Amino acid sequence: MSSGRTLVLLTASYPFGVRNETFLENEIPILAERFDEVFVLPSRRRPGRRALPPGTELVEMRWLEKPQRLARLGALLEGQTRQLLSSVVRYPDRWGRTAGGLKTQLDVLTSNILKANELRAFIEERGLRDAIFYDYWFENSTLALSLLRASGDVRLAVARAHGFDLYDERWPSGQVPFRELKAEGLDRIFPVSAHGRDYLAERIPWASERLEVQRLGVLAQSSDVEERSSTPLVVSCGSLLPFKRTHLIPELLARLNQGVRWIHFGDGPDRARVEQAAQHLPSRVNWELRGDVPNSEVLELYRGERVDAFVSMSAYEGIPVSMMEAISFGIPLLGMYVYGVPEIVNAQTGICLPVDIEPEGAASALAEVLTPGRFDRSTIRGFFAKNYEASANYTEFAKQLLKLQNDEPS
């Protein structure tokens, strides 16, 4: 029988992959220090695998293999499936969107029924009923945890909430699948931003007492280079997806009346579009698309060169970890006024712009960010230390998890 200080962490793919869920690399060591055991259960495999800290165990569940159609059909026929689908009737304001996104709903439902069955066997085998079950996302294995919480197979289940798993507009169907049903089965939901908390409180007001902001964080950093170069260096970082709008950055750079270097970290389906935009840059702009690289390579650049601005044109963001890393080095930010971004891009750290701003206005704002002395790097680092320092944030989060466990009746 496992002790009460056991954590079961469900991830999307971590520790598989290179740049997926890199923010967990700072959180897991602190969790491993506070708990006697930490089991890590990813939902899918990706190329590459990162080392886990001592005290943690990777559990490769059967769901890592692509479920067969027959297994999904069996899940559809289970009584749990019919019961869950019928429970949607309790929320008539969502009937239309539920029908419109039926395929997505059924995919989420069947995969989570299968996960719940596998988790039930895993819990029984390892004696984990009294462990804390923690889904890193509000849309991953969350519905499975809610089912197991309702059936008494687990005693405590919690989840974080970030961006795609939180906001309806991030889904083609116009809604996060089974939000109400997942919330019913969770003891706590931890949005990573105040905006996320308020968004959920508006949509599931009956669960407001279960909502608690727990910010992410990165390690404090310092740069070896403080002297400003004659050619400013601008960095952006993120997957090349249409909503990230990285293709707009060359348009801003072209409007600057000075030479500049631009480096982007990250890759994705929008790469050709970004490359095409960059190829029209004037010769005074030097640019590189470095693709997907280990997070350590991004930090090494920040340590070895003075970065003068970090830019994000993304139309959808929670609070980007890439921005936390930038301000840990005192790098000023340019971002969009969307979701939780204004909580990190403010008068102390940079400039936040309306998402529909014209290119001329955005270029003018970037020029202001690049103006020597406009933002004080020590002030930026001070804001980081108070709000997004990993050891402080994750230690507090671990304490809250253990407090939640101690306050719960057996």
Secondary structure, 3 states (H helix, E strand, C coil): CCCCCEEEEEECCCCECCCCCCCHHHHHHHHHHHCCEEEEEECCCCCCECCCCCCEEECCCHHHCCCCHHHHHHHHHCHHHHHHHHHHHHCHHHHHHHHHCHHHHHHHHHHHHHHHHHHHHHHHHHCCCCCEEEECCCCCCHHHHHHHHHHCCCCEEEEEECCCCCCHHHCCCCCCCCHHHHHHCCCEEEECCHHHHHHHHHHCHHHHHHECCCCCCECCCCCCCCCCCCCCEEEEECCCCHHHCHHHHHHHHHCCCCCEEEEEEECCCCHHHHHHHHCCCCCCEEEEECECCCHHHHHHHHHHCCCCEEECCCCCCCCCHHHHHHHHCCCCEEEECCCCHHHCCCCCCEEEECCCCCHHHHHHHHHHHHCCCCCCHHHHHHHHHHHCEHHHHHHHHHHHHHHHHHHCCC
